Amino acid sequence: MTDPRPILVTGSSGNVGAPLVSLLRAAGLPVIATATRPQPEARHLDFEDPATFAPALAGVGRVFLMRPPHISDTRRYLRPFVRAMEVAGVEHVALLSLMGVNPAMPHWRVEQDLRASSLAWTFLRPAFFSQNLGAAYRADIRDRDRLRLASGRGRTSFIDARDIAAVAAQVLAGPVAHRAQAYTLTGPEALDYHRVAAMLSEALGRAITYEPVGLLAYRRDLVAAGLPSAFVNVQLLINVVARLGLAARVDDTLPRLLGRPPRTLQQYIEDHRDLWRRSGSKP
Ligand SMILES: NC(=O)c1ccc[n+]([C@@H]2O[C@H](COP(=O)([O-])OP(=O)(O)OC[C@H]3O[C@@H](n4cnc5c(N)ncnc54)[C@H](OP(=O)(O)O)[C@@H]3O)[C@@H](O)[C@H]2O)c1
């Protein structure tokens, strides 16, 4: 029998968390959203404040766990949360990890902590999100008609975060079938950034160009933009991974689980065109 207790969604305003809350609610499942600032519609949860853990987890049966992008010291911030989930009697945790996860990455340490715990778990290991075009890369596309990156001709199997949410919803709705599974989740095809720029150009009706730069020049750009060093390092790593062809893997786990093909990058761009329109331009 599936646990009748509610499902707690961490990062519920985020790329995967937000559509996950909607999907679980639409399926009629009991869901509790969380927020780092107290809000009427969500429980307060801040991984940097352990006093929020027990109240957030009270009565919860399943958890969607995400590592906020700025948290790299997972031993300090997420390991105590794993312990708190055990103490609270949580049954199953779906962790948002990363494709190609390895011991140098914070996600790996959270995976290890879950493996060492008494909790049942499922690891979701997605590729690079399509949503990054509307976040980290948004201003460059909207304001400068360009993607200036150090990914060379490397290809990336962009996944739409809405599809990751769909897999997470399936796992959390019936966790027993997904116990101790690690799912690599990708989009349907791997594209280089020349192709991505062409897709954006067509959807937006203006020329968007991919400007490949070297890693040092890319780093200089990010530093000159005043971005925090942790963010700069993550962006560099993402570009090295793509450049080396390590972001190009296409995997059939997602269509196998969902019984439908993954959303394409084209679909993501078409659904979010307004993100890259300049104010005053015609829709
Ligand atoms: N982006 C990618 O391409 C990609 C690919 C593979 C894996 N991943 C992994 O997926 C995860 C999510 O990445 P994302 O870029 O999609 O991030 P995101 O969901 O946009 O992250 C923001 C979320 O983190 C929450 N948050 C921030 N600080 C927190 C804290 N101290 N305690 C609890 N929650 C906190 C925020 O909640 P509030 O709004 O309430 O502050 C917000 O919901 C990361 O671990 C990332 O490495 C990302």
The ligand as a Gaussian input file, in Angstrom:
#p B3LYP/6-31G(d) Opt

LIG

0 1
 N       20.357000      23.472000     -14.183000
 C       20.811000      22.354000     -14.769000
 O       21.065000      22.289000     -15.975000
 C       20.982000      21.119000     -13.924000
 C       21.288000      19.898000     -14.550000
 C       21.413000      18.751000     -13.761000
 C       21.277000      18.834000     -12.383000
 N       20.999000      20.047000     -11.814000
 C       20.861000      20.133000     -10.352000
 O       19.513000      20.406000     -10.034000
 C       19.469000      21.143000      -8.814000
 C       18.557000      22.338000      -9.008000
 O       19.175000      23.240000      -9.899000
 P       18.372000      24.436000     -10.577000
 O       19.386000      25.210000     -11.326000
 O       17.175000      23.910000     -11.265000
 O       17.927000      25.273000      -9.304000
 P       16.521000      25.883000      -8.907000
 O       15.488000      24.820000      -8.821000
 O       16.243000      27.083000      -9.687000
 O       16.954000      26.298000      -7.402000
 C       16.363000      27.227000      -6.634000
 C       15.573000      26.537000      -5.497000
 O       16.442000      26.290000      -4.390000
 C       15.753000      26.666000      -3.208000
 N       16.717000      27.043000      -2.192000
 C       17.669000      28.007000      -2.299000
 N       18.367000      28.070000      -1.140000
 C       17.846000      27.141000      -0.305000
 C       18.133000      26.765000       1.041000
 N       19.089000      27.342000       1.755000
 N       17.374000      25.786000       1.603000
 C       16.367000      25.194000       0.905000
 N       16.048000      25.509000      -0.383000
 C       16.780000      26.482000      -0.974000
 C       14.924000      27.877000      -3.635000
 O       13.870000      28.071000      -2.738000
 P       13.272000      29.548000      -2.418000
 O       12.734000      30.106000      -3.717000
 O       12.218000      29.295000      -1.414000
 O       14.433000      30.359000      -1.906000
 C       14.456000      27.445000      -5.031000
 O       13.256000      26.704000      -4.949000
 C       20.905000      21.476000      -8.449000
 O       21.393000      20.574000      -7.499000
 C       21.631000      21.312000      -9.766000
 O       22.996000      21.012000      -9.607000
 C       20.827000      21.173000     -12.551000

